[in-house]
């Protein structure tokens, strides 16, 4: 099974891919799009190009508080709604709290500049690996090369 991971942001959307035959997420790229509709269209196109079977979108839950969704969580929910209009594959979510902070620390530890590192795509890869671990995705059959 091939899965696209999405780290949605209002400026950039990070994309990663994982084939469960070898359950390691690889950052793809970040895309800059205007608005929710543009982002949904770009992610849908990436899913077609990557021949994805599923899309997993990072959901930014609040760390503490009332338990009610925050502004960004509502924005991501609107993005997911638009994305579902454009794809026929399953769209699922994964808690993405602290993924960007985690990859930013890894960037600094590796001594890379911000220009040498795509933190949004890396965050998408982290959320995909978290999803795979939480769902205990087993390696599936390897797809033959075209």
ZAFIGU-248961 format. One record per atom (N, C-alpha, C, O): x, y, z; atom name. Coordinates in pm, whole numbers. Atoms other than C-alpha are relative to their C-alpha. Example, Ala and Ser with C-alpha at 12.3 -4.5 7.8 and 13.67 -1.06 7.14 Angstrom:
2
+--------+--------+--------+----+
|     xx |     yy |     zz | at |
+--------+--------+--------+----+
|     89 |   -119 |      0 |  N |
|   1230 |   -450 |    780 | CA |
|     90 |    120 |      0 |  C |
|    194 |    118 |     66 |  O |
|    -82 |   -119 |     -6 |  N |
|   1367 |   -106 |    714 | CA |
|    -77 |    109 |     73 |  C |
|    -26 |    220 |     90 |  O |
+--------+--------+--------+----+
//
This chain:
146
+--------+--------+--------+----+
|     xx |     yy |     zz | at |
+--------+--------+--------+----+
|     84 |   -116 |      0 |  N |
|      0 |      0 |      0 | CA |
|     89 |    123 |      0 |  C |
|    188 |    128 |     73 |  O |
|    -76 |   -123 |      7 |  N |
|    132 |    344 |    -87 | CA |
|    -82 |    112 |     65 |  C |
|   -199 |    130 |     34 |  O |
|     68 |   -104 |    -76 |  N |
|     46 |    633 |    144 | CA |
|     73 |    133 |    -18 |  C |
|    196 |    140 |    -13 |  O |
|    -52 |   -136 |      6 |  N |
|     94 |   1008 |     99 | CA |
|    -26 |     64 |    136 |  C |
|   -138 |     59 |    187 |  O |
|     15 |    -75 |   -124 |  N |
|    154 |   1209 |    417 | CA |
|     -4 |    148 |    -32 |  C |
|     68 |    196 |   -119 |  O |
|     20 |   -143 |     27 |  N |
|     44 |   1573 |    429 | CA |
|     13 |     79 |    130 |  C |
|    -60 |     56 |    226 |  O |
|    -13 |    -96 |   -110 |  N |
|    164 |   1841 |    669 | CA |
|    -53 |    132 |    -54 |  C |
|     19 |    206 |   -120 |  O |
|     66 |   -118 |     54 |  N |
|    -84 |   2120 |    591 | CA |
|     40 |    124 |     78 |  C |
|     40 |    126 |    201 |  O |
|    -27 |   -131 |    -59 |  N |
|     18 |   2477 |    654 | CA |
|    -63 |    106 |    -87 |  C |
|    -91 |     83 |   -204 |  O |
|     66 |   -106 |     76 |  N |
|   -133 |   2806 |    548 | CA |
|     90 |     58 |   -109 |  C |
|     40 |    122 |   -202 |  O |
|    -93 |    -49 |    101 |  N |
|    181 |   2894 |    349 | CA |
|     54 |   -114 |    -85 |  C |
|     57 |   -104 |   -208 |  O |
|    -57 |    114 |     71 |  N |
|    335 |   2557 |    258 | CA |
|    -67 |   -129 |     47 |  C |
|   -115 |   -140 |    160 |  O |
|     52 |    133 |    -31 |  N |
|    214 |   2198 |    245 | CA |
|    115 |    -98 |    -24 |  C |
|    167 |   -108 |   -135 |  O |
|   -106 |     99 |     12 |  N |
|    472 |   1928 |    314 | CA |
|    -58 |   -134 |    -41 |  C |
|   -164 |   -174 |      8 |  O |
|     44 |    130 |     48 |  N |
|    440 |   1595 |    135 | CA |
|    109 |   -104 |     23 |  C |
|    228 |    -77 |      8 |  O |
|    -90 |    114 |    -16 |  N |
|    595 |   1258 |    212 | CA |
|    -72 |   -122 |    -56 |  C |
|   -193 |   -120 |    -76 |  O |
|     59 |    121 |     54 |  N |
|    541 |    908 |     78 | CA |
|     57 |   -121 |     75 |  C |
|    172 |   -121 |    118 |  O |
|    -42 |    125 |    -61 |  N |
|    556 |    560 |    227 | CA |
|    -65 |   -113 |    -77 |  C |
|   -185 |   -110 |   -106 |  O |
|     53 |    124 |     55 |  N |
|    517 |    223 |     63 | CA |
|     12 |   -100 |    113 |  C |
|    121 |   -122 |    165 |  O |
|     -4 |     90 |   -116 |  N |
|    421 |    -28 |    331 | CA |
|     83 |   -125 |    -26 |  C |
|    109 |   -202 |     66 |  O |
|    -91 |    111 |     28 |  N |
|    636 |   -287 |    152 | CA |
|    132 |     22 |     74 |  C |
|    196 |    -73 |    117 |  O |
|   -118 |    -41 |    -76 |  N |
|    925 |    -99 |    314 | CA |
|    -45 |    120 |     82 |  C |
|    -32 |    233 |     36 |  O |
|     68 |   -108 |    -72 |  N |
|    759 |    107 |    588 | CA |
|     92 |    109 |     56 |  C |
|    107 |    125 |    177 |  O |
|    -83 |   -115 |    -35 |  N |
|    996 |    403 |    586 | CA |
|    -54 |    117 |    -81 |  C |
|    -66 |    110 |   -203 |  O |
|     54 |   -118 |     67 |  N |
|    855 |    745 |    507 | CA |
|    113 |     83 |    -58 |  C |
|    216 |    104 |      6 |  O |
|    -98 |    -84 |     67 |  N |
|   1046 |    959 |    261 | CA |
|    -62 |    137 |    -30 |  C |
|   -169 |    144 |    -91 |  O |
|     50 |   -132 |     36 |  N |
|   1001 |   1336 |    236 | CA |
|      0 |     15 |   -152 |  C |
|     95 |    -23 |   -219 |  O |
|      6 |    -25 |    144 |  N |
|    887 |   1433 |   -114 | CA |
|     40 |    143 |    -31 |  C |
|    143 |    169 |    -93 |  O |
|    -23 |   -142 |     29 |  N |
|    866 |   1810 |   -131 | CA |
|   -104 |     82 |     76 |  C |
|   -199 |     29 |    134 |  O |
|    101 |    -94 |    -48 |  N |
|    682 |   2115 |     -9 | CA |
|    -56 |     74 |   -120 |  C |
|     14 |    100 |   -218 |  O |
|     63 |    -78 |    105 |  N |
|    438 |   2300 |   -223 | CA |
|    -58 |    127 |     61 |  C |
|   -109 |    125 |    173 |  O |
|     58 |   -126 |    -43 |  N |
|    331 |   2661 |   -191 | CA |
|   -124 |     21 |    -84 |  C |
|   -118 |     25 |   -207 |  O |
|    126 |    -14 |     71 |  N |
|    -32 |   2709 |   -279 | CA |
|    -81 |    111 |     64 |  C |
|    -60 |    149 |    179 |  O |
|     88 |   -104 |    -50 |  N |
|   -295 |   2975 |   -244 | CA |
|   -133 |    -57 |     45 |  C |
|   -216 |    -94 |    -38 |  O |
|    129 |     39 |    -53 |  N |
|   -577 |   2872 |    -17 | CA |
|    -23 |   -149 |     10 |  C |
|     54 |   -230 |    -41 |  O |
|     37 |    138 |    -26 |  N |
|   -745 |   2553 |     85 | CA |
|    -28 |    -76 |   -129 |  C |
|     15 |   -190 |   -144 |  O |
|     35 |     68 |    124 |  N |
|   -881 |   2471 |   -260 | CA |
|    124 |    -32 |    -84 |  C |
|    135 |   -142 |   -139 |  O |
|   -123 |     24 |     74 |  N |
|   -541 |   2509 |   -427 | CA |
|     84 |   -110 |     62 |  C |
|    143 |   -192 |     -9 |  O |
|    -75 |    105 |    -69 |  N |
|   -377 |   2293 |   -163 | CA |
|    -64 |   -136 |    -24 |  C |
|      6 |   -233 |    -49 |  O |
|     70 |    127 |     22 |  N |
|   -644 |   2023 |   -201 | CA |
|     25 |    -50 |   -142 |  C |
|     45 |   -170 |   -163 |  O |
|    -25 |     39 |    140 |  N |
|   -596 |   2022 |   -579 | CA |
|    142 |    -52 |    -17 |  C |
|    164 |   -152 |    -85 |  O |
|   -141 |     41 |     12 |  N |
|   -216 |   1997 |   -548 | CA |
|     24 |   -135 |     68 |  C |
|     98 |   -218 |     15 |  O |
|    -19 |    128 |    -70 |  N |
|   -233 |   1712 |   -295 | CA |
|    -69 |   -112 |    -78 |  C |
|    -14 |   -222 |    -88 |  O |
|     69 |    101 |     82 |  N |
|   -488 |   1525 |   -508 | CA |
|     85 |    -38 |   -121 |  C |
|     94 |   -155 |   -156 |  O |
|    -86 |     27 |    115 |  N |
|   -255 |   1559 |   -807 | CA |
|    122 |    -83 |     42 |  C |
|    162 |   -174 |    -30 |  O |
|   -115 |     77 |    -50 |  N |
|     40 |   1431 |   -600 | CA |
|    -39 |   -144 |     27 |  C |
|     39 |   -236 |      2 |  O |
|     47 |    136 |    -28 |  N |
|   -167 |   1130 |   -493 | CA |
|    -12 |    -81 |   -129 |  C |
|     18 |   -200 |   -130 |  O |
|      9 |     68 |    129 |  N |
|   -232 |   1045 |   -858 | CA |
|    139 |    -33 |    -53 |  C |
|    165 |   -145 |    -95 |  O |
|   -137 |     20 |     50 |  N |
|    133 |   1089 |   -957 | CA |
|     70 |   -112 |     76 |  C |
|    139 |   -195 |     17 |  O |
|    -66 |    101 |    -85 |  N |
|    251 |    873 |   -664 | CA |
|    -77 |   -132 |      4 |  C |
|    -32 |   -228 |     67 |  O |
|     85 |    120 |      0 |  N |
|    -27 |    616 |   -725 | CA |
|    -33 |    -43 |    142 |  C |
|    -22 |   -161 |    177 |  O |
|     29 |     25 |   -141 |  N |
|   -130 |    645 |   -361 | CA |
|   -131 |    -75 |     19 |  C |
|   -226 |    -59 |    -57 |  O |
|    121 |     73 |    -40 |  N |
|   -383 |    414 |   -199 | CA |
|    -71 |     69 |    115 |  C |
|   -187 |     41 |    143 |  O |
|     56 |    -69 |   -117 |  N |
|   -438 |    644 |    100 | CA |
|     76 |    130 |     18 |  C |
|    191 |    144 |    -22 |  O |
|    -62 |   -127 |    -37 |  N |
|   -368 |    998 |    216 | CA |
|    -19 |     16 |    150 |  C |
|   -129 |     -4 |    202 |  O |
|      7 |    -27 |   -143 |  N |
|   -286 |   1078 |    579 | CA |
|     38 |    147 |     21 |  C |
|    146 |    191 |    -17 |  O |
|    -19 |   -143 |    -23 |  N |
|   -321 |   1441 |    685 | CA |
|     27 |     22 |    149 |  C |
|    -44 |    -31 |    234 |  O |
|    -30 |    -35 |   -138 |  N |
|   -162 |   1576 |   1001 | CA |
|   -106 |     91 |     57 |  C |
|   -142 |    192 |     -3 |  O |
|    103 |    -79 |    -67 |  N |
|   -421 |   1710 |   1242 | CA |
|     61 |     67 |    123 |  C |
|    104 |     -2 |    216 |  O |
|    -66 |    -72 |   -110 |  N |
|   -289 |   1983 |   1475 | CA |
|    -91 |     16 |    121 |  C |
|   -163 |    115 |    134 |  O |
|     79 |     -6 |   -124 |  N |
|   -456 |   1906 |   1807 | CA |
|     66 |     95 |     99 |  C |
|    187 |    116 |     95 |  O |
|    -54 |    -87 |   -106 |  N |
|   -416 |   2144 |   2099 | CA |
|     73 |    -86 |    103 |  C |
|     32 |   -198 |    132 |  O |
|    -75 |     72 |   -103 |  N |
|   -161 |   2041 |   2360 | CA |
|    -77 |     -4 |    132 |  C |
|    -72 |   -104 |    204 |  O |
|     76 |     -6 |   -126 |  N |
|   -384 |   2148 |   2647 | CA |
|   -116 |     96 |    -20 |  C |
|   -126 |    164 |   -123 |  O |
|    110 |    -95 |      8 |  N |
|   -696 |   2344 |   2716 | CA |
|   -134 |    -66 |      8 |  C |
|   -151 |   -170 |     73 |  O |
|    140 |     40 |    -11 |  N |
|  -1065 |   2298 |   2668 | CA |
|    -33 |   -128 |    -74 |  C |
|   -138 |   -188 |    -49 |  O |
|     32 |    117 |     81 |  N |
|  -1043 |   2009 |   2424 | CA |
|    -74 |     35 |   -127 |  C |
|    -96 |    -51 |   -213 |  O |
|     68 |    -45 |    123 |  N |
|  -1225 |   2214 |   2162 | CA |
|    105 |     24 |   -108 |  C |
|    219 |     60 |    -79 |  O |
|    -95 |    -22 |    110 |  N |
|  -1064 |   2240 |   1818 | CA |
|     46 |    146 |     -5 |  C |
|    -33 |    238 |     17 |  O |
|    -54 |   -134 |     19 |  N |
|   -836 |   2538 |   1765 | CA |
|    -22 |     46 |   -143 |  C |
|    -76 |    -28 |   -225 |  O |
|     17 |    -58 |    134 |  N |
|   -832 |   2764 |   1459 | CA |
|     66 |    -85 |   -107 |  C |
|      7 |   -111 |   -212 |  O |
|    -72 |     77 |    102 |  N |
|   -571 |   2558 |   1275 | CA |
|    -64 |   -136 |    -19 |  C |
|    -68 |   -186 |   -132 |  O |
|     67 |    129 |     15 |  N |
|   -750 |   2231 |   1345 | CA |
|   -126 |     15 |    -86 |  C |
|   -155 |    -72 |   -168 |  O |
|    118 |    -25 |     85 |  N |
|  -1067 |   2379 |   1193 | CA |
|     40 |     25 |   -145 |  C |
|    -29 |    -18 |   -237 |  O |
|    -49 |    -25 |    136 |  N |
|   -867 |   2500 |    892 | CA |
|     40 |   -130 |    -68 |  C |
|      8 |   -151 |   -185 |  O |
|    -40 |    129 |     57 |  N |
|   -718 |   2153 |    840 | CA |
|   -124 |    -85 |    -29 |  C |
|   -126 |   -157 |   -130 |  O |
|    124 |     73 |     26 |  N |
|  -1067 |   2001 |    870 | CA |
|    -65 |     49 |   -129 |  C |
|   -119 |    -32 |   -206 |  O |
|     55 |    -55 |    125 |  N |
|  -1183 |   2235 |    591 | CA |
|     82 |    -48 |   -120 |  C |
|     27 |    -80 |   -225 |  O |
|    -87 |     52 |    105 |  N |
|   -881 |   2130 |    383 | CA |
|    -33 |   -146 |    -30 |  C |
|    -42 |   -185 |   -147 |  O |
|     33 |    142 |     18 |  N |
|   -965 |   1762 |    439 | CA |
|   -132 |    -15 |    -74 |  C |
|   -145 |   -102 |   -161 |  O |
|    130 |      5 |     68 |  N |
|  -1323 |   1825 |    330 | CA |
|     17 |     29 |   -149 |  C |
|    -43 |    -40 |   -233 |  O |
|    -26 |    -31 |    142 |  N |
|  -1199 |   1985 |      5 | CA |
|     77 |   -113 |    -68 |  C |
|     49 |   -146 |   -183 |  O |
|    -80 |    109 |     57 |  N |
|   -946 |   1706 |    -50 | CA |
|    -89 |   -121 |    -32 |  C |
|    -74 |   -182 |   -137 |  O |
|     88 |    114 |     21 |  N |
|  -1213 |   1437 |    -12 | CA |
|    -91 |     17 |   -122 |  C |
|   -135 |    -82 |   -181 |  O |
|     80 |    -26 |    121 |  N |
|  -1411 |   1603 |   -293 | CA |
|     78 |    -33 |   -127 |  C |
|     20 |    -53 |   -233 |  O |
|    -87 |     13 |    117 |  N |
|  -1112 |   1553 |   -525 | CA |
|     64 |   -138 |    -15 |  C |
|    126 |   -165 |   -118 |  O |
|    -63 |    131 |      8 |  N |
|   -998 |   1198 |   -448 | CA |
|   -101 |   -109 |     30 |  C |
|   -201 |    -87 |     99 |  O |
|     87 |    115 |    -27 |  N |
|  -1159 |    855 |   -443 | CA |
|     66 |    -97 |     98 |  C |
|      8 |   -202 |    129 |  O |
|    -70 |     86 |    -96 |  N |
|   -905 |    705 |   -200 | CA |
|    -29 |     49 |    142 |  C |
|    -77 |    160 |    162 |  O |
|     24 |    -34 |   -140 |  N |
|   -927 |    701 |    179 | CA |
|     89 |    116 |     44 |  C |
|    207 |    122 |      9 |  O |
|    -75 |   -109 |    -64 |  N |
|   -821 |   1016 |    365 | CA |
|    -15 |    -19 |    150 |  C |
|   -126 |    -21 |    202 |  O |
|      0 |     22 |   -144 |  N |
|   -724 |    960 |    727 | CA |
|     82 |    112 |     65 |  C |
|    144 |    192 |     -5 |  O |
|    -74 |   -104 |    -70 |  N |
|   -568 |   1181 |    995 | CA |
|     95 |    -63 |    101 |  C |
|     78 |   -178 |    143 |  O |
|    -95 |     40 |   -103 |  N |
|   -279 |   1156 |   1238 | CA |
|     36 |    125 |     80 |  C |
|     57 |    232 |     23 |  O |
|    -38 |   -110 |    -88 |  N |
|   -199 |   1376 |   1536 | CA |
|    140 |     46 |    -39 |  C |
|    234 |    -33 |    -42 |  O |
|   -130 |    -50 |     45 |  N |
|     84 |   1600 |   1423 | CA |
|     65 |     94 |    101 |  C |
|    160 |    165 |     68 |  O |
|    -60 |    -89 |    -99 |  N |
|    159 |   1784 |   1745 | CA |
|    150 |    -23 |     10 |  C |
|    197 |   -136 |     19 |  O |
|   -145 |     -3 |    -22 |  N |
|    527 |   1873 |   1774 | CA |
|     83 |    -60 |   -113 |  C |
|    205 |    -69 |    -98 |  O |
|    -82 |     57 |    108 |  N |
|    633 |   1715 |   1441 | CA |
|     96 |    103 |    -57 |  C |
|    213 |     71 |    -82 |  O |
|    -87 |   -102 |     57 |  N |
|    770 |   2043 |   1306 | CA |
|    112 |     34 |     98 |  C |
|    226 |     53 |     57 |  O |
|   -104 |    -27 |   -100 |  N |
|    955 |   2112 |   1634 | CA |
|    103 |   -113 |      1 |  C |
|    222 |    -87 |     14 |  O |
|    -90 |    115 |      2 |  N |
|   1102 |   1761 |   1621 | CA |
|     96 |      8 |   -119 |  C |
|    217 |     -8 |   -102 |  O |
|    -88 |     -3 |    118 |  N |
|   1234 |   1797 |   1266 | CA |
|     89 |    124 |     -1 |  C |
|    199 |    120 |    -55 |  O |
|    -84 |   -119 |    -10 |  N |
|   1361 |   2148 |   1335 | CA |
|    120 |    -28 |     90 |  C |
|    231 |     17 |     62 |  O |
|   -111 |     41 |    -87 |  N |
|   1571 |   2004 |   1619 | CA |
|     96 |    -92 |    -73 |  C |
|    218 |    -80 |    -56 |  O |
|    -86 |     91 |     78 |  N |
|   1700 |   1730 |   1388 | CA |
|     83 |     78 |   -101 |  C |
|    199 |     46 |   -125 |  O |
|    -73 |    -83 |     97 |  N |
|   1795 |   1995 |   1130 | CA |
|    118 |     67 |     68 |  C |
|    230 |     66 |     17 |  O |
|   -108 |    -68 |    -73 |  N |
|   1995 |   2189 |   1387 | CA |
|    108 |   -100 |     41 |  C |
|    227 |    -71 |     29 |  O |
|    -97 |    102 |    -43 |  N |
|   2159 |   1871 |   1520 | CA |
|     87 |    -46 |   -117 |  C |
|    204 |    -79 |    -98 |  O |
|    -75 |     43 |    119 |  N |
|   2264 |   1779 |   1165 | CA |
|     87 |    113 |    -57 |  C |
|    167 |     91 |   -147 |  O |
|    -79 |   -113 |     46 |  N |
|   2413 |   2126 |   1116 | CA |
|    -43 |     52 |   -136 |  C |
|     38 |    112 |   -207 |  O |
|     50 |    -45 |    129 |  N |
|   2195 |   2202 |    814 | CA |
|    -65 |    138 |     13 |  C |
|   -128 |    168 |    114 |  O |
|     68 |   -129 |      1 |  N |
|   2078 |   2551 |    723 | CA |
|   -145 |    -21 |    -40 |  C |
|   -182 |   -128 |    -90 |  O |
|    142 |      8 |     38 |  N |
|   1710 |   2622 |    667 | CA |
|    -15 |    -20 |   -151 |  C |
|   -112 |    -81 |   -196 |  O |
|      7 |     16 |    145 |  N |
|   1782 |   2638 |    293 | CA |
|     35 |   -142 |    -44 |  C |
|     -3 |   -182 |   -154 |  O |
|    -41 |    136 |     34 |  N |
|   1927 |   2285 |    298 | CA |
|    -98 |   -106 |     47 |  C |
|    -74 |   -225 |     30 |  O |
|     88 |     95 |    -67 |  N |
|   1630 |   2126 |    472 | CA |
|   -145 |     41 |    -22 |  C |
|   -182 |    156 |      0 |  O |
|    143 |    -25 |     21 |  N |
|   1261 |   2099 |    385 | CA |
|    -76 |    -50 |    122 |  C |
|   -116 |   -166 |    129 |  O |
|     60 |     43 |   -126 |  N |
|   1105 |   2096 |    730 | CA |
|   -144 |    -45 |    -16 |  C |
|   -191 |   -130 |     60 |  O |
|    140 |     39 |     18 |  N |
|    748 |   2067 |    599 | CA |
|    -12 |   -142 |    -54 |  C |
|    -96 |   -219 |     -8 |  O |
|      0 |    136 |     53 |  N |
|    820 |   1754 |    394 | CA |
|     52 |    -98 |    106 |  C |
|      2 |   -210 |    116 |  O |
|    -52 |     86 |   -107 |  N |
|   1023 |   1612 |    685 | CA |
|   -107 |    -22 |    107 |  C |
|   -119 |   -133 |    159 |  O |
|    108 |     14 |    -97 |  N |
|    730 |   1678 |    921 | CA |
|   -106 |    -96 |    -52 |  C |
|   -163 |   -174 |     24 |  O |
|     95 |     94 |     60 |  N |
|    501 |   1493 |    678 | CA |
|     52 |   -143 |     12 |  C |
|    -27 |   -235 |     36 |  O |
|    -58 |    134 |    -14 |  N |
|    741 |   1197 |    689 | CA |
|    -12 |    -49 |    144 |  C |
|    -42 |   -167 |    167 |  O |
|     12 |     38 |   -141 |  N |
|    741 |   1197 |   1071 | CA |
|   -143 |    -41 |     32 |  C |
|   -165 |   -140 |    101 |  O |
|    139 |     37 |    -31 |  N |
|    362 |   1194 |   1085 | CA |
|    -40 |   -130 |    -69 |  C |
|   -120 |   -206 |    -14 |  O |
|     27 |    129 |     66 |  N |
|    350 |    907 |    832 | CA |
|     59 |   -116 |     80 |  C |
|     -6 |   -220 |     96 |  O |
|    -61 |    107 |    -80 |  N |
|    590 |    700 |   1042 | CA |
|    -76 |    -21 |    130 |  C |
|    -89 |   -134 |    177 |  O |
|     83 |     10 |   -120 |  N |
|    380 |    777 |   1350 | CA |
|   -129 |    -76 |    -32 |  C |
|   -173 |   -161 |     45 |  O |
|    123 |     69 |     44 |  N |
|     69 |    665 |   1161 | CA |
|     25 |   -149 |    -18 |  C |
|    -53 |   -232 |     27 |  O |
|    -34 |    140 |     26 |  N |
|    237 |    343 |   1050 | CA |
|     21 |    -76 |    131 |  C |
|    -24 |   -189 |    146 |  O |
|    -25 |     64 |   -128 |  N |
|    352 |    266 |   1404 | CA |
|   -130 |    -18 |     78 |  C |
|   -153 |   -123 |    138 |  O |
|    125 |      7 |    -76 |  N |
|     14 |    343 |   1558 | CA |
|    -94 |   -105 |    -56 |  C |
|   -166 |   -171 |     19 |  O |
|     88 |     98 |     66 |  N |
|   -167 |    125 |   1305 | CA |
|     68 |   -134 |    -23 |  C |
|     10 |   -226 |    -80 |  O |
|    -78 |    123 |     15 |  N |
|    104 |   -141 |   1312 | CA |
|     -7 |    -53 |   -143 |  C |
|    -37 |   -170 |   -168 |  O |
|      4 |     39 |    142 |  N |
|    121 |   -144 |    935 | CA |
|    110 |   -101 |    -27 |  C |
|    228 |    -77 |      0 |  O |
|    -94 |    106 |     34 |  N |
|    286 |   -461 |    823 | CA |
|     48 |     21 |   -142 |  C |
|    -26 |     71 |   -227 |  O |
|    -46 |     -8 |    138 |  N |
|    505 |   -469 |    516 | CA |
|    -91 |    -80 |    -92 |  C |
|   -127 |   -194 |    -62 |  O |
|     85 |     67 |     97 |  N |
|    293 |   -556 |    217 | CA |
|     81 |    -50 |   -118 |  C |
|    204 |    -47 |   -114 |  O |
|    -73 |     48 |    117 |  N |
|    382 |   -700 |   -121 | CA |
|     70 |    115 |    -70 |  C |
|     17 |    226 |    -76 |  O |
|    -75 |    -99 |     75 |  N |
|    642 |   -513 |   -319 | CA |
|    -64 |     15 |   -137 |  C |
|    -92 |    -84 |   -204 |  O |
|     58 |    -26 |    131 |  N |
|    497 |   -348 |   -628 | CA |
|    106 |    -20 |   -107 |  C |
|    220 |     25 |    -90 |  O |
|    -97 |     12 |    108 |  N |
|    667 |   -445 |   -953 | CA |
|     25 |    134 |    -66 |  C |
|    -64 |    219 |    -73 |  O |
|    -32 |   -124 |     72 |  N |
|    844 |   -169 |  -1139 | CA |
|    -71 |      0 |   -134 |  C |
|    -86 |   -105 |   -196 |  O |
|     69 |     -6 |    131 |  N |
|    661 |    -45 |  -1448 | CA |
|     95 |    -32 |   -115 |  C |
|     53 |    -32 |   -231 |  O |
+--------+--------+--------+----+
//
